[in-house]
Amino acid sequence: MNNAIAVRRRQALQRLDAALKRLRDGEFGYCLECGEEIALRRLELDPTVTFCTECPSRT
């Protein structure tokens, strides 16, 4: 169980690092598939999201 927790923490850190990189690059808040803005409410709930709700690749 501790191993699974460590994996989830590592994955969460990777998502946060990716979000910070998008922020630095001026790409934060835009869908990786269509390029449209991701809804502010969606980003408030999870700032690591990379897809809008309209795109099928959303995670």
Z-matrix of the N, CA and C atoms (Angstrom, degrees):
N
C 1 1.447
C 2 1.531 1 110.02
N 3 1.328 2 118.58 1 -40.78
C 4 1.463 3 121.00 2 178.14
C 5 1.513 4 111.75 3 -60.56
N 6 1.332 5 116.22 4 -34.34
C 7 1.459 6 120.64 5 178.28
C 8 1.532 7 110.39 6 -65.11
N 9 1.305 8 117.14 7 -42.30
C 10 1.463 9 121.24 8 179.19
C 11 1.525 10 110.76 9 -64.38
N 12 1.303 11 117.45 10 -38.61
C 13 1.467 12 121.62 11 177.78
C 14 1.524 13 109.81 12 -64.57
N 15 1.312 14 116.45 13 -42.83
C 16 1.467 15 120.85 14 179.21
C 17 1.533 16 110.63 15 -62.60
N 18 1.320 17 116.82 16 -40.35
C 19 1.469 18 120.69 17 178.52
C 20 1.524 19 110.14 18 -63.65
N 21 1.324 20 117.51 19 -45.54
C 22 1.479 21 120.93 20 179.46
C 23 1.519 22 111.40 21 -62.75
N 24 1.320 23 117.04 22 -39.96
C 25 1.469 24 120.31 23 177.74
C 26 1.525 25 111.29 24 -64.41
N 27 1.303 26 116.03 25 -42.58
C 28 1.469 27 120.75 26 179.40
C 29 1.530 28 110.22 27 -63.63
N 30 1.333 29 117.03 28 -41.51
C 31 1.463 30 121.08 29 178.41
C 32 1.531 31 110.86 30 -65.39
N 33 1.330 32 116.54 31 -40.08
C 34 1.467 33 120.39 32 178.57
C 35 1.525 34 110.33 33 -64.44
N 36 1.320 35 117.51 34 -41.25
C 37 1.465 36 120.87 35 177.52
C 38 1.526 37 111.20 36 -64.04
N 39 1.309 38 117.43 37 -38.60
C 40 1.462 39 120.86 38 178.03
C 41 1.529 40 110.81 39 -64.39
N 42 1.339 41 116.78 40 -41.45
C 43 1.475 42 120.08 41 177.85
C 44 1.525 43 110.71 42 -64.62
N 45 1.334 44 116.95 43 -40.54
C 46 1.464 45 120.55 44 178.36
C 47 1.524 46 111.48 45 -66.14
N 48 1.321 47 117.24 46 -42.33
C 49 1.463 48 120.64 47 176.78
C 50 1.524 49 111.02 48 -60.12
N 51 1.329 50 116.55 49 -41.62
C 52 1.463 51 120.69 50 179.36
C 53 1.532 52 110.57 51 -65.13
N 54 1.338 53 117.13 52 -39.94
C 55 1.468 54 120.96 53 178.45
C 56 1.527 55 110.54 54 -64.80
N 57 1.323 56 116.85 55 -41.32
C 58 1.470 57 119.97 56 178.08
C 59 1.530 58 111.47 57 -65.26
N 60 1.322 59 117.10 58 -36.83
C 61 1.466 60 120.25 59 176.67
C 62 1.531 61 109.94 60 -64.55
N 63 1.343 62 117.24 61 -43.73
C 64 1.472 63 120.04 62 177.66
C 65 1.518 64 110.53 63 -61.42
N 66 1.319 65 116.94 64 -36.93
C 67 1.458 66 121.45 65 178.22
C 68 1.533 67 110.25 66 -64.20
N 69 1.312 68 116.79 67 -47.18
C 70 1.477 69 121.44 68 178.07
C 71 1.527 70 111.60 69 -61.45
N 72 1.326 71 116.06 70 -37.56
C 73 1.460 72 121.20 71 -176.66
C 74 1.528 73 113.36 72 -83.67
N 75 1.340 74 116.67 73 -1.79
C 76 1.461 75 120.47 74 -179.22
C 77 1.513 76 113.69 75 75.99
N 78 1.323 77 117.00 76 19.57
C 79 1.462 78 121.71 77 -178.38
C 80 1.528 79 112.93 78 -109.48
N 81 1.316 80 116.78 79 0.00
C 82 1.464 81 120.56 80 -177.43
C 83 1.522 82 109.97 81 -66.43
N 84 1.320 83 115.93 82 137.24
C 85 1.453 84 121.33 83 175.76
C 86 1.512 85 114.13 84 90.34
N 87 1.325 86 117.00 85 4.51
C 88 1.460 87 121.21 86 178.43
C 89 1.521 88 109.76 87 -115.43
N 90 1.310 89 115.97 88 138.17
C 91 1.459 90 122.77 89 -178.90
C 92 1.530 91 109.94 90 -63.54
N 93 1.322 92 116.51 91 133.53
C 94 1.460 93 121.20 92 179.80
C 95 1.525 94 112.16 93 -71.12
N 96 1.334 95 117.45 94 -19.79
C 97 1.462 96 119.90 95 -178.13
C 98 1.526 97 112.30 96 -92.16
N 99 1.332 98 116.90 97 -52.77
C 100 1.474 99 119.39 98 -174.28
C 101 1.520 100 113.38 99 -103.49
N 102 1.327 101 117.97 100 -15.68
C 103 1.458 102 121.42 101 179.24
C 104 1.514 103 115.12 102 84.12
N 105 1.322 104 117.03 103 -3.08
C 106 1.463 105 120.69 104 178.89
C 107 1.528 106 110.07 105 -75.83
N 108 1.331 107 115.20 106 159.32
C 109 1.467 108 119.50 107 177.84
C 110 1.518 109 110.98 108 -65.83
N 111 1.314 110 115.43 109 140.49
C 112 1.463 111 121.76 110 173.73
C 113 1.526 112 106.57 111 -84.60
N 114 1.315 113 117.20 112 136.77
C 115 1.464 114 122.03 113 -177.87
C 116 1.525 115 110.96 114 -55.13
N 117 1.317 116 115.46 115 136.08
C 118 1.458 117 121.63 116 -178.41
C 119 1.532 118 111.29 117 -56.11
N 120 1.299 119 117.30 118 -42.55
C 121 1.473 120 120.66 119 179.92
C 122 1.524 121 110.81 120 -59.69
N 123 1.317 122 116.50 121 -39.64
C 124 1.475 123 121.11 122 178.60
C 125 1.530 124 109.90 123 -64.29
N 126 1.326 125 116.82 124 -42.59
C 127 1.462 126 120.45 125 178.88
C 128 1.523 127 111.77 126 -68.70
N 129 1.331 128 116.68 127 -33.44
C 130 1.473 129 119.51 128 177.13
C 131 1.522 130 110.59 129 -64.75
N 132 1.329 131 116.35 130 -37.65
C 133 1.462 132 120.32 131 179.82
C 134 1.517 133 111.93 132 -72.11
N 135 1.341 134 116.04 133 -37.10
C 136 1.459 135 120.67 134 179.80
C 137 1.528 136 108.95 135 -152.16
N 138 1.330 137 117.92 136 98.02
C 139 1.465 138 120.64 137 -177.55
C 140 1.530 139 113.91 138 -68.97
N 141 1.320 140 117.80 139 -2.98
C 142 1.456 141 119.77 140 179.74
C 143 1.528 142 112.71 141 -95.61
N 144 1.348 143 118.40 142 -0.62
C 145 1.468 144 119.67 143 -179.17
C 146 1.521 145 109.83 144 -64.20
N 147 1.322 146 115.50 145 147.07
C 148 1.460 147 120.24 146 -176.65
C 149 1.523 148 113.22 147 -121.29
N 150 1.330 149 117.57 148 -5.91
C 151 1.450 150 121.26 149 -178.93
C 152 1.527 151 110.55 150 -129.42
N 153 1.336 152 115.70 151 147.53
C 154 1.466 153 120.32 152 174.95
C 155 1.527 154 108.56 153 -75.67
N 156 1.292 155 116.40 154 173.58
C 157 1.475 156 119.63 155 -178.38
C 158 1.515 157 112.36 156 -76.77
N 159 1.319 158 117.91 157 -12.12
C 160 1.457 159 120.98 158 -179.14
C 161 1.535 160 113.23 159 -84.18
N 162 1.311 161 116.89 160 -25.14
C 163 1.466 162 120.35 161 -175.72
C 164 1.520 163 111.44 162 -86.05
N 165 1.330 164 116.79 163 138.14
C 166 1.472 165 120.11 164 -177.42
C 167 1.522 166 114.10 165 -68.96
N 168 1.324 167 118.15 166 -17.08
C 169 1.469 168 120.56 167 -178.03
C 170 1.509 169 113.12 168 -86.24
N 171 1.314 170 117.10 169 6.26
C 172 1.466 171 120.19 170 -175.63
C 173 1.519 172 111.39 171 -56.22
N 174 1.335 173 113.71 172 147.39
C 175 1.461 174 119.53 173 -179.91
C 176 1.508 175 110.54 174 -125.53
